[in-house]
Amino acid sequence: MGIPSVDLADFLSGDIKRKAAFVNLLGYAYEDVGFVAVKNHGISEDLIIELYKQVQRFFSLPNEEKKQYEDPLLAGQRGYTSFGKEHAKGFDAPDLKEFYQYGQVSINRFNEEEYPLNISVKELKGFNIIFETAFSAFENAGKILLQAISIYLGLDEFYFDDYVINGNSILRSIHYPPITTEPVSAIRAEQHEDINLITLLVGASADGLQILTKNKEWVAVTSLPDQIVVNVGDMLQRLTNNKLRSTTHKVVNPSKELWHTSRFSIPFFLHPKSSMSLRCLDLCIDDNNPKAYADITAGEYLNERLLEIGLKK
């Protein structure tokens, strides 16, 4: 499925008409599909290539070495999470993946009791630096996209800035290992919606991402190499009282002749600060669209969802 494509250069051009056209195209896409492909996103190709190299090197380490970076008390929010620990909401079978997560990088700008420190990897030279650099690049791109969303919603352009700059975002590198036995009920990542405001996904080493359309059909999502895929998460859907759509998606297993291959993927989950209220915006509530959700903060909602997917006990 060729999801809608937008050019972030239009929004940043300084041309009023190009900026307005970008805002409308992005907003319509998020109401209709919930996914867009973004080009000229500002994350350099060299950075992406090096990030994937470091990720593949990390997951090639022996399990005993990777597990030294796993801390169950952090509920998968920092460092390594071993294979089979996470499952989708509403499903018991664990997803067929392991992952490593990296959070906020500016330790002088947030409360360390709320944001745990990142877990550094000793074995790989350059690993921690590339994750810090990539985190900042993703955070900046996401902030700009949220500025466009703010305009589309009728908010101040910079409504989200103070919430997401130094917010509780996560850069997650995922490894779906080769499939060695017939899966009983699990696929690489069962159908789910993302928890956060928006997710920025840069590339993937193999196909497999599918989204559920309004017609309840599963279709594969593709984007060009110079684009990133950006989708709406449940927090933004909740805030906008279902105006913007958090689309159900999954990662399916490859055909049997490709079971011996790995799949790598690196999403950036853009979260606000935990104190941000997700109360439905008044401008998204009317007689035809009554308030659909109870008031909750981003931190409370994240905690609720981490319990549901098995990362928090």
N, C-alpha and C positions, 0 to 999 in steps of 0.2 A: 504494500500500500504506500503510495507516495503521499506522505502527510504534508500539510501546508508548509511552505518554505518562506522564511522572512529574512531580510538582510538588515542586520543591526546597524550597518553603516547609514541606512536611511534615517534611523532614529537619531543618530549622532551627527547628522550632516549639517545641521544649522538651518536647513530648508524647512519652513513651516509645513508645506504641503507634503513633502516626503515623510516628515516626522508623523504627521496626522495619519497618513496612509498606513504607515507601519503600525501605529497604535490600533487602528481599526482592524487591520488584517490579523494581528496577534490576538486581539480580543475576540473576534469572531471565531477564530480557530479554537480558542480555549473554551468558548461556549459550545462549539459543535463537536470537536474531536478530543480536546484536552491535550493534544500533542502538537508540537511544531518542530521543524528543522530550522536551525539558525546558522546563517553564514556570516562571516566577518565578525565573529564573536569575541575576538581579542585574545584568545588563548593560542599561543604560538604552536605551530606544527612541531617544531623541535622539542618544545616542552612536552607535548603529548607523546611523541616517540620515546623520549627518555623516561617518561613516567611509566609507559608500558614495559619498557626494558627492565626497570627496577622492580616492577610488580611481578613479572615473570621470574626474575631471579629470586625474589623472596619466596614465592610459592614452590620453587624448586628445592628449597632447603629441606633437610630431613624433618620429619614431624616433630621429633624431640627438640629440635632447635626452634621451630616455629612456636611450639607450645610454651616456651619460656617467655613469650610475649603475650600470653593469654592470662587475663585476670577476671575471673568470674564475677567479682564484686563490681566491675565496671559495666555489666550488662551489655557487653559487646560494643560499647560506645568509644572505646579506645583500644588500640592494639589488635591482636589476633583473636579470631573466633574460629574454632576448629569445625571440621566437617560435621554436618547434621545437627547443629545446635539450634538453628532458626527454622521456624515453620510459618506459613502464611496464616493470617487470622482466619479462624474457622476450619483449619485443616490440622490433622494430627501428624501426618507424615512429614518428616523434615525435608527441607529443600536440599538438593544435591550440590552443596557448595560449602566453601570455606571463605573467610574474608578477613581483611585487615582494615581498621578504621583509624582515621586521623582527624583530630578536631582543631579547635581554635589555636592559632599560633602566637598571638600577642599576649604573653602571660602577664604583662603589666596592666592589661586593660580589662581584666575580668576577675570575678571572684573564683579563686581556685577551688573553693568548696563546692561550687556549682558546676564548674567545668574542670574535670580532672586533667592533669597534665598528659601530654602525648607520651606514648611508649616508644622510645627510640630503638632502632634496629642496629645492633653493633656490627653484625657480619658484613653488611653491604655498604661500601663507601658511596656516599652521595644519595643514599635512600632517603634519609630524613630531610635533606636539603630540597630534594625534588618534590617531596610531598608538601613541604612548607610553601614553596614557590607556587605549586599548582593550586593549593588551597586558596591562596590570596587571589590568583587569577580567576578561579571559579567564583569566588565570593564577589569580586568586582563585576563580572559579567552578569551574575544573578541579580545584583543590586540594580543594574541598569535595566534589565528586563522587567523588574518589579516597578521601576519608575514608569515604564510604558503601561503596565497593567493599572497602576494608580490613576493615570490620566483616563484610561478607558472606563474605569469605574466611577469617574467623576470626583476623585479625591485629589488632594494636592500631589503634585508630581513626586515629591520626596517623602510621601507619607510613610513608606516602609524603611527608609534609610536608617533611622535611629534604632529600629528593631533588628535589622539584619546585619549591620556593621558590627563586628565582634559578637554576633549571635551564636547560637548553639549548633552551627552547621557541621556536617560530617562529610569527609571525603572517603569513600569506601572503594577499596579494590577487591574484586570478587574473582575467585577461581572456581570454575565448574570442572572438576577432574574428569578424566576418562571414565566411562561407564563400563564396569567389568562384569556385572551380573544383571539379569533381567530385573528392572525396577518393579516392585510390587505395586505401589500406588503413587510413588513420587515422581515428579518431573524436576528439571533443574531449578526452577523457581515457580511455585504454584501461583495461580491467579491472585492478585492483590492490588491494592491501591497504596500509593506512597503516603507516608505520615505527614510530611513537611509542607512548606509553602509551594516551592517548585523544585524539580529535580533536573539537573543538567547532566546529560550522559554523553561522554566523549568516546565515540568509536566502540568497537567490540571486535574481538578476534575471530568471531564466527557468528553466523546467523542464529536466530532463535527467538528474538523478541516478537511477541504478538500482542495486539490490543483488541479489546472487545468493542465492536461498533454499536451504534444505537439500534441497529437491526439484530443485535445479539449474535453477530458472526465474528469469529476469530480471524484476524488478518495479520499477515507479517508486516512489520514496519521496516522500511529501508530509508537510509539517508546517504548523501554523498560524502566522500572522505573529508571534505573541507567543512562539514557541518557538524553541529552538535544537536542532539535531540533534547528538547526541553518540555517537560510535562507538568501539569497542575497536580499538586498533592492535596490530601484531605484537609489540611489546615486552611488552605486558600479556598477550597470548596465550602468549608464550614463558615469561614469569615464572610464569604460572598453569598451565603444562603442558597447555595447550589447554582448560582448564576454561572460561575466558571466550573468546569467539569473535571473531576479527578477520575481519569479513565482507568478501568480495570485492565491489567496487563499481566503477562507471564513470560517465562523463558522455557520453551519446550525442548525436549531431548532431540538430538540430531537423529537422522536415519541410522539404522543399525551399522551400516558400513563405516560410519564416522564415530562410533562409540569410543574408539581408541583415542580420540582427540580431546584436548582441553578447550575450554572457552574462558576468556578473560573479559572482564567488563569493569568500567570505572565510573560509577555515578557520583555526583555531588548533591547531597541532600541539603538544600538551603532551608535552615531553620531560623526562626527569630529568637530573640532572648526569651528565656522561660517566663518572664513576667508579662509578656504581651498578651492582651486579652484577645480571644478568638470570638468574642461576642459578635453575632451577625450584624453587619453594617446596616444602619437604618435605611440607607439609600437602596439597599437590596431587598427591603421588606415592603410589601404592599398587600392589598386585598387578594390579589391573585397568587401571591407568593408569601404566605404567612411565615413567621419565624419558625425554622425547622429544627434548630438545635438549642440546647441549654447553654448558658454561659459557662466558659471554662478558659483557663489560661493555656498558653502553649506548653508550659512545663507540665501541667497536670495532664494534658492530653497525651503528650509524649510518654509519660509514665504509664498511663492507661494502656497505650498501644504496645509498649515494650513487654508488659505483662501478657498481653494477648498473643504475641508472637513467640513467646517462650524465652526471650533473652533476659527477662527479669523474673525473679521468683518472689 
